């Protein structure tokens, strides 16, 4: 099953029907529609659309097993708010995922997209509860592979990492504000006094702790991914609009958490996850042929040997 494209007017992702070899027809059904106003980003182009924020699309993938009989596997797609996607949820990055590589350009585009859409509706005379009626916004898709109750990010970690950096900045900008919106449980969770970040990558933990605590972090002898993490946070810090740093800040955070949506697509097998990974890429930063080949080889390598191969 290959999923690609934007949302159509009824909230269902467009672009079904690009089956891989030996894949039968796909059946898509959507239940619980509650369309809301939104904008949809597709390949960097902004187009009008409707987002079914509470809909759940069930995609059934028909394949032939070794006996020639069709077996049915499902891929689940659901539009979630930023709050629903990140609150008290742990994500790991799979073996064929790339490092964090967003550049200044992608971070600026993210801030521009979100701040411009928010400012179209914001009025200083509004009460905070009026934010619930602001337009909804669709930020893209992420691909998740569920294995042994662990959610692995197959595609979308660039976007989720950048959102986590933005939430960390928003938390720090609120320090001197009387009215604050709690975002801590979207950044990390705590168990038995031990804090762990919701987007868990071991080599990033020290850097993320420094950013969360708003203290200096030396980038000397750090990996490219960690250096990018710190640099992109500094870009966010410098580029975040002054007009959103005062009274509008809590309004913007409310809107970001509750009115901005992503489509979470969940697969339950490595094969399906790789197929989706192969065809859907993060906005603004496509996979290189080397990334694609690496993913294919690792997906078809015995799990006990993946660490050696990936090294």
N, C-alpha and C positions, 0 to 999 in steps of 0.2 A: 504494500500500500504506500503510495507516495502522496504526500499532502503538500500543496503549495498554493500561493495566491492570497488574495485579500478577502475581506468579508463582503458578502453581497448584502443587498438591502434588507434581507430577513435575518441577518446575523449568522448565516452559515458560511464557512470558508469556501471561497471560490477556487476552482482549479482542481477538483477531483477528477479521477478518470485518467491518470497517467500510470497505469499498472506496470509493475515490473514483471519479468518473465515468470510464467507459471502461476500467476495470480489471477483469480477469478474476479467476478464483478464485485463492486463495493456497495454496501447498503448504508446509507446515512440517514439518521433520524434525529430530530431535535425536539426536545420536550421542554416545557416550562418557559416558553418565550415571554419575555418582558422587555421589548425593545426600548432603548433609550437613545437620546441624542448623542452623537459621537463624531469623531473624525478618524479616518483610517490612514495610516502611513503604509504605502506599498512601494518598496524600492526607492524611498526618498521622495515620492510624489504624494502630496496630500489630496485626498479625494473624499467627498462627502459619503456618508454611509450610516447605517444603523447597527448598533452593537447589542446583541441579545445578552445582556450582562448576566442574567441568571439562567441562560440556556445551557444544556448539557448535550453535546453531540456524541453519539455512539457510532463508531465506524467499525463495521464488521468486515474482516479481511478473510476471504475464502481462498484456501490453498489446497493443493493436493498432497496427501501424505504418501508414504512409500507404497501403499496398496492401491493408490489411485483414487481413494476416497477423499472427499473434501473435508478438511478440518477448519473450524471457524475460530479465529483469534480476533480480539478486539483492541482497538486503539481509541482511547478516550480523549475527547477535546472539550475543554471548558474555559469560557472567558472568566477570568478572575481579576479582582481589583488588586492593586499593589499590596494592600493590607492582607487580603486573603492569600495571596501568593507567598508572602514572606513571614507572616506572623507565626512564631513558634514552629517553624518548619526547618528541617535540616536538609541541605542539598550537598551532595558530593560531586566532584568532577571526574568523569570516567577516564579510562586509560587512553582513549584516543582523542581527548579534548585538547585544544591548543592552550597556550599560555594567555594571560591577559595582555592584549596588544592594542587596545584602543589608543588612538592618538588624540591630540588636542582638537582636531577637526571634528571627530565624532562626539566628543564631550560638549563642544560648543553647540553642535546641532541639537543634541539632547536638551540642553538648557534652553536654547532658542525655541524649540518645538513646544516644550512644556510651559515656559513663561509667557510666550506670545499667546497661546491658547487660553491660559488662565486670565491674562490681562484683558482679553477681549470682553470678558464678562465682569471682572472685578470692579466694584464701586466702593470707595471708602465709606459711603453712607450705609452699606449693607451690614446687616447683622451676620454673625458667623454661621448661624443655621441656614442662611440663604445659600450657602455654598452647595448644599445638597441639590439645588436646582440648577447649578452651573452645568454646561455641556460636559458630556463624558468624552473620553479620549482613548483611542486604541493605539498602543505603543508597539505592537508586534507580537511575535510568537516565540515560545520556548518549547524545547523538546525534552521530555523526561523519560528515562528508562527506569522502571521499577523492578528492582532485583532484591529479593530477600528483605523486603520492607525498607530498603534504602532507595532514596530518589537520587539518581545520577543525572546530571545535566549533560545531555548529548549535544544540544545546540542552544545557545542563548546565554552562556555564561558571561560573555562580554557585556551584554545588556544588564544582567542581574548584578554583576560586579559593579558596574557604573551606577546603578540605582542604589546599591548599598553604600557606595561612596557618597552619593548625593544625600541619602538619609543621614549619614554620619555628619556631613557638613551642616545639614538643617538642625540636627541635634545641638551642635556646637554653637550655631548662630542664635539659638534660643536661650543660651545661658543667662543673659541679662534681661530676659523678657518676663514680665509678670504672668502673662498668659502663654502657656506652653502646651504643645501637643506631644504626647509620649510616643516615641518611635523606637524605644530601646528593644522591645520584643520583636521588631522587624529586623534588627541588626544582630542580636545575639540572644541566647537563652542561657539560663543558669540552673544547675542541678547540683545539690549538695555543696553549694558555695563555689562551684567551678563554672566559669563562664566559657562558653564556646560560641563561635560565630555561626549564624544560620547558613552562610555560604562557606563551607568548611574546606580550607586548603591549608595544610600544615605550614608550608613555607611562608604563608602570608600572615600568620597569626600575630607575630611580633609587630609587624607594620600596622596591622589593623588595630591592635591595642593602642599603639601610639597615636593614630589618627582619632580613635574614639576618645582618648584622653586629651586630645588637642595639644600634644607635646612633640618636641623635635624628634626626628628619626633619621639616623645617618644611613645614606644609601651606599656607602662604601662597601665593596665586596658583596653586593646583593645581586640576586638574579635579575634578568631583564624584566621579568614579570613583576617582581616586587618594586623595582625602580619605576616602572610604568604606573603601578598602583599609587605610589606617593606623588608622582608627577601629575597624574590626572586629578587627584584630590586637590592639589595646589591650583590646577587650572580651574576646577569648579569653584574654588574659594575666590579666585581673582575675577571670574567671569559671571558669577551669580549676580543678577541685577540689583542695584541699590534700592530700587523702588519696591522690592520684595523683602527687604531686610528689616523693615520696621513693623508697622501695624498690619501690613498685608501678609506677614510671614506665617502666622498661624492659619490664616485663610488658605494660603497656598498649600501648606502641609495637609490640611483637611482635604483639599481638592485632590492632591496627589495620591493620598492614601485610599480615597473612597471613590473617585471619579475617573481615575486612570486605570485602564485595563490591559491585560495581556492574555493571549490565548495560550493556555497550557495544554500541550498535547502529550499524552502519556502512552508509551508502548510497554509491553510486558515480555518482550523477548529481545535479545541482542540483535537478531536478524532484522526485525522490524525497526528497532531503534537506529541501526546503521542505515537502513534504506531512507529513513526520514532525514537523518544526519547528512546523507549524501546529497540531498536535493534542496534542503532549506538552510540558509546561512544567515548569520547575524546581519542586521541592517548596517551598511557602511563598511563592512570588512569581510570579504568573501574568503572562503577556504582556498588555500593554494593547492595545486595538484599534489604536492608533497604531503600536505595534511590529509587529503582524500586517500592517497595510497596508504599512508600510515594507518589511518582508521580502518581501511579494508583489511590490511594484513593483521592488525591486532585483533579485529573482530573475529578473524578466522584462526587465531592462535589459541592453543590450550591455555586456560587461565593460569596454570602453575608456571608457565613460561613467559607470560606477558611482561612481567617486571624486567626480566633480562632483555627481552626484545626491545622494549620501550626505552631502556637505558641507553 
